[in-house]
Amino acid sequence: MEKHARIQEESIAKRPAGSLPRIGVIGAGRAGLSLAAALARAGWPLAGVANRNADSTKEAAFLLECPPAKDGAELAGRAEALIIGTPDDAVESVAGGLAESGVVGPAHTLLHLSGAHGPETLAAASRKGAAVGCLHPLRSFPRRDPGIRLAGTFFSLQGDDRALSLGRWMVESVEGTVLEFPAGSGAAERALYHAGAVAASNFTVCMLNLAADLWAAAGLKGQAADEALLELAGGTLENIPRVGFRGALTGPFARGDLDTIRRHLAALDDLRVSTSAPEDQGAGPAGCSSPAGSSGPGGTSRFTGSSGSTGSASETPGYLRSNRLARLYACLAWLALGVAMERGREPGRLAPITAPATGSSLSTAETPASPPNPPVAAGALAPEKAAAVMEVLFAVLGEGEEQAFKSGDETPMGKGSSS
Ligand SMILES: NC(=O)c1ccc[n+]([C@@H]2O[C@H](COP(=O)([O-])OP(=O)(O)OC[C@H]3O[C@@H](n4cnc5c(N)ncnc54)[C@H](OP(=O)(O)O)[C@@H]3O)[C@@H](O)[C@H]2O)c1
């Protein structure tokens, strides 16, 4: 936190006394429009916006209360700071086009919003003398929302000095925090970073949709069901700052309740068999023909539109009719076993998970000398129970993974490690 505060002080010190740079937005979609609106509210002048389609450009210009532009080249003539909010795959060609047409140069700073790509994606503009960087908001923008508040949002930022300076300034303006990459981070680290962001945000959505679909298959649906799931998930998220990611694991895997896990797997298998359409059975990727099974109209669930089917083939989402769900159970077992093995490293001295003293860093702390923090229920799974959990799962997953595990090539603690 200290570091972030220092960065912000530096950026305040570098702030020119005169006017703010004018911003042009190339690709004002969900992220670009929401960020531009937040910057405009913070006082940044918007020179204009250019999307791919004219109608979309007009709508964005209306929402942002700024002039539309024919294209990025026109915007470059009006703005010093260009935010590229196109889909990831278009960023390089947009920057390449600007560079080729000779409209960007040393007076410009280009920032793209992609989490997956680094500043090198804007190399063509950099060669023309423009400053380049990437400013990735760690926030999910489900729609173009000019009213969204970004206070508290983390932004990863990479780029050359001028781009870093501008990015820090923007982040500060919207009351966000810069998340720094370690020195020497390259494309591989960037991709892992983005995969992690996808896991935190998109997998959360995926898991809650799965939960809603399972409940719908059990006949539990509608507002009360949705609220119950959100309350459960919200409570779990609230636990994490106090007990750590791994310490927040509860449930049958953390307890080693094998019979419960077997019941789940059997019920999933029953659902698969009882709802498989004839063409799903036999060879091939069974049951994966309908990825959007829960999104049909007319349902009573507030969020999923799910119909509360109790198992008809036409209404049960295709992925519930495959056996892939067992793999999610394997991930859970892997986590539970990893937690158990960590604890097992210090027999008789299971570390309580303590609340971090300051900040939001999460850790599994050593047992404190004095005063002792009270241990919280951290889901410690006895190693022998965890191994039994894995046995159940090997039966589902097949021989390859069982062999890898038993040979010690793969363990929940990492390749070849042991407790
Ligand atoms: N959405 C999020 O939650 C989120 C969060 C963090 C970062 N990001 C990043 O933000 C970027 C945009 O994502 P998004 O979800 O906002 O996408 P989006 O809603 O699909 O918006 C993309 C925008 O780019 C425009 N566009 C596409 N190709 C273009 C081109 N060649 N020239 C000019 N404009 C072009 C589109 O114009 P039309 O409207 O005319 O099609 C659209 O307005 C991505 O790099 C993404 O990784 C997104």
The ligand as a Gaussian input file, in Angstrom:
#p B3LYP/6-31G(d) Opt

LIG

0 1
 N      -15.555000      -5.829000     -20.522000
 C      -14.756000      -6.017000     -19.506000
 O      -15.204000      -6.441000     -18.430000
 C      -13.294000      -5.669000     -19.599000
 C      -12.573000      -5.526000     -18.388000
 C      -11.232000      -5.186000     -18.440000
 C      -10.621000      -4.999000     -19.687000
 N      -11.348000      -5.168000     -20.844000
 C      -10.651000      -4.971000     -22.105000
 O      -11.250000      -3.909000     -22.815000
 C      -11.182000      -4.173000     -24.220000
 C      -12.572000      -4.089000     -24.805000
 O      -13.374000      -5.084000     -24.223000
 P      -14.948000      -4.844000     -24.118000
 O      -15.482000      -5.964000     -23.310000
 O      -15.211000      -3.455000     -23.726000
 O      -15.366000      -5.057000     -25.645000
 P      -16.677000      -4.570000     -26.385000
 O      -17.737000      -4.222000     -25.419000
 O      -16.940000      -5.577000     -27.432000
 O      -16.235000      -3.205000     -27.089000
 C      -15.297000      -3.166000     -28.109000
 C      -15.474000      -1.853000     -28.835000
 O      -14.431000      -1.768000     -29.784000
 C      -14.986000      -1.336000     -31.012000
 N      -14.143000      -1.838000     -32.082000
 C      -13.931000      -3.110000     -32.492000
 N      -13.044000      -3.149000     -33.490000
 C      -12.696000      -1.855000     -33.728000
 C      -11.844000      -1.231000     -34.656000
 N      -11.145000      -1.944000     -35.528000
 N      -11.736000       0.125000     -34.618000
 C      -12.449000       0.859000     -33.735000
 N      -13.289000       0.303000     -32.829000
 C      -13.398000      -1.028000     -32.835000
 C      -16.386000      -1.896000     -31.048000
 O      -17.133000      -1.115000     -31.931000
 P      -18.633000      -1.479000     -32.354000
 O      -19.459000      -1.123000     -31.143000
 O      -18.881000      -0.578000     -33.519000
 O      -18.641000      -2.933000     -32.679000
 C      -16.804000      -1.744000     -29.592000
 O      -17.370000      -0.501000     -29.344000
 C      -10.534000      -5.534000     -24.382000
 O       -9.165000      -5.384000     -24.629000
 C      -10.750000      -6.168000     -23.035000
 O       -9.760000      -7.129000     -22.723000
 C      -12.667000      -5.490000     -20.814000

